[in-house]
Amino acid sequence: MKNLLLPAAALLLLAACAPAERVVENPFIEASNTMTLDISRVELSDTATVVHVEAYFQPRFWIRIVSDTYLRADGCSYALTGAEGIVPDSLFWMPDSGRASFVLRFEPLPRGTRSFDFIESDCADCFKLWGIDLTGRRSYDDGAKALPPQLRAMPADGALPEPVMSTGRSTVRLHLAGWQQGMTPEYKLYVNTLLSGQEEHILTVDPETATAEVTFEQYGPATAFVVDPAARTSLGTLWLAPGEQTEVWADTGESGRRLYRRRNGADAAGPAPFRTTGTYAALNALHAASPGRISLNLYNGTFADYATDADAYTEMLVDRYRTLSDSIARSDQPQMLRELAELSLRQETLHAIADAGYFLRHNYWHLHGTWGKPVPEGAITAQFGPQHYAAVGGLFDAGDRRLLLGNSLSEYLSALMHPEIDWRDYGAQGPLTAELPEAVRLAEKARNLQLDDADRARLAAFTEPLFADACLAIETRTQEQLAAVVGKVRIEPTPDVPMERLFEAIVAPHRGKVVLVDFWNTWCSPCRAAIRANEPLKEGTLKSDELVWIYIANETSPLTTYSTMIPGIRGLHYRLDETRWRYLCDERFDIDGIPSYVVVDRRGEAALRNDLRDHDTLARTLKTMLAE
């Protein structure tokens, strides 16, 4: 017996000294600042932690993993020690599939570690994934424990609230469940307004309370989106009533849920909890928990047949509306969401007939792969007229002010503002169809301090008080904001020259230097992002008296927003009227969108250089030109 026990003991001793191998497949991830990286496998031993990474990104674009990437667990860091399939600090070019795999090796995590964070260095925009689980967790909880007790239960259903037709200062206070130091420091609130288009507001997180707050002027009902810009994740949609303070509870774990859904299917993980206070609290909560809505899917490329005639297109649209409207009525969704879905469907339907020509072109582009290019003459022959608008206008009241609450507000406004359609001729009731399109135009004039006596008389005649109140409030607010920046901002006078000499007159004072001309507008998010990225270059690698930065915008950039923004953008600023802007964009340079860049070399030769939309290419190109 003694001889038998000795070999057994030796085997046990060897097992204790051998590396403890453990594998976790598709680990649960609490939160992430990126959809580019996911972790498919973690191998744990006493000698290393091996992380298998799946990368998803635009084909033929690059990503990079820096060499000081580390894992963090229980307050300690574990360094990157090796890689397979990727070279740290080098550009990794994505294949045509848009998906790639590589392996990263780190120092070993201690036995018993239950979760860790993946930190690609400590820079603000480096890849970060938090709460990578090693226990085998496979599902999310409902997140209710992160909510105040009074908001944990789903609110009662009922009729959709009416739109609040007033003005006021609104406050949104965001409470971020699961937020921790190192996560996104600034969230964005995109507000789809009735009279001002989409406005962007910054929510800066207080690290002590994991809350963020912003106050803004609101005119009429609005929908808004809380967005994590790093993870490119929407935390939720909310409807806002003007003049209210709305408390919003959102979960940073929605980013982790998105990774989980991509692995396991759209229904694999429910939405993160999202609750608010305020007039639309029940709508916000019910909408956040819903799986989606029934839609015309206008932008899928196959909604319309470009070869059809106007009668067939209209018949198709009417049939689809009736079919989908019936599906909404028969669905088992809460009443409030059924009403919302019906209103959103009506908005889409109005847009589909008002802008039918666009959707026919969209189908042609989709089928031929010629996005944005002119459609050959004769390819589309449909001609729309009053009988087609009447067929759609007879389906419902296009002037129903509850339509202001639908998901597709911008599409509804586009249909109302169509220059050849007066929806009152097709049965629309109430002031929306008669006054809202004009109110939108007058609000634009108010933002530019261009209201004249005739405009004020028209405002006084409006039967919907909101429109006059809003336009006058916008004008007053603009005056106050401009007074606050007097002496801090300079807008260069537009040269008084013939149109064909405008660009040369703008750049002529800088002959012999390198000139970068940036076409942009305040409402353009990529423009603002590019400007933020380029600004440090002016005091860094591109600091030079031989380089001139010129920024050209147009009057769609609200005067107040423009005037308060440009003091932080070093360079010369021009704000052109629509005619001059269109000449430079369409005739002079054939600009396809903004931001766009024109570079003028030392000889005065100008060239459109949209390859400079890549930040590294811009810096490298300008540095080379300065050296010439």
C-alpha angles and dihedrals in degrees: 000000000000091000091051094051095054096065090045092053091049091053091051090050092051091049091052092052096046120094113275102237118201130163128201115194120208094349119212112255121205099202142344139191091213144047089198096082132046130170116231101175141011121198115198127196140144090264105043149355109230117199120195110208130200114202124201119187144131111299115258092014122110138238128187138208113204122223095239092064111133144175120241124206130164092348096309130107128225116199131227109256104174148349140211123203094013134058112223115239091016129104113265110203115212117234124238090267091064090228132093140166132217139161129236123196122207139177111282119276115229117265111265095034106151100191142353141194125238109221119184093200123303099276115125096245100037119118114274131177120182133202100016100185124227098178099077097257110170109176143047123239118233092260092232093131089066091059128082109265093248091057101045095093118072108256121250120272123239144129118330110265118249120256112265106235102199142091129245148130109282127199126200116195113190123205112196116206113206095014115148137175110288094034122112107311095198129040125190129230112204110196119196102209132195097233106015107048116229117344125196121216127182121231108199112199120233101219092208095058103019088231134122132193139193134177125202143159114269128193113194127330119332141183120221139188125214106214133189098214094196095053092031086228128142110223091197150311122257137185114222132203116210118255096022133117104227119198111208126195114196134167123233085207090081087088090058091047090056091056089048092051092051090055098042109023137276095288097045096100126024122230120283114259113274123181135165141178124230140066093317098040095119093046092050094051096044092046092050091053096047120103094228140289138274109256144172089237091221095178102049092100095241101067092101135031108229091206094058125101126241095260093053093045091051093047090050091050094048091048093049092048092052093046094049093042089055090049090053092050091050096044122109094232120123115278092249092056093045090055091047092049091050092051091048090050090052091051090052092047093054090048092048093058098036092052098029092134091060093052091050089052089045090058091048092051091047094052097042100035092234099126114189096356123124114276112237115261111267096020091103117037104162114127117193126206145158095299091060094047089047091054090058096035089058093060095073142337108289089195097058103130091212084076086078088075097055123114092245102058095145091053090050092050090048090055093047092050096050104132095221100045127075103183091200086074088062101049104281115151134200134030100296098083093041101041112019097072090051092044090055090054093046091049088056090052090048091054088054095043091242102127111131132191093272090053092051091050090052091050090052089054096054114116092207104073093201093070096055093040091050097048093048091046090050090052092050093047091049091052091051094048094047091050088056093058099043108137092014100081136051124193110193115237113252109247112255096229136119113287095251090058097045100100094044090050091053095052099032096091089062100052112149092034133088111257126197112197113197117198107204146134134214093244092055109098095194088050092054092045091052092048091051090051094047098044096080090054090069090068094031134042094348099045103136140132086220093066120076122194115206123183121199121191133158138229093275083080100086110243094235095047091045095047094049093045104048097063085073093052112076112218142060117310129208125182110195132195118246095263095054093041091052092049093054094043101040107027107022101041109004091231113194097199143320142319091046128161133212117190121203115198127212091272091057096252113146126207134176106240111183090161082080088074081089104083096214092049091051093052093044094047096048092046090053092048092050090054093054 
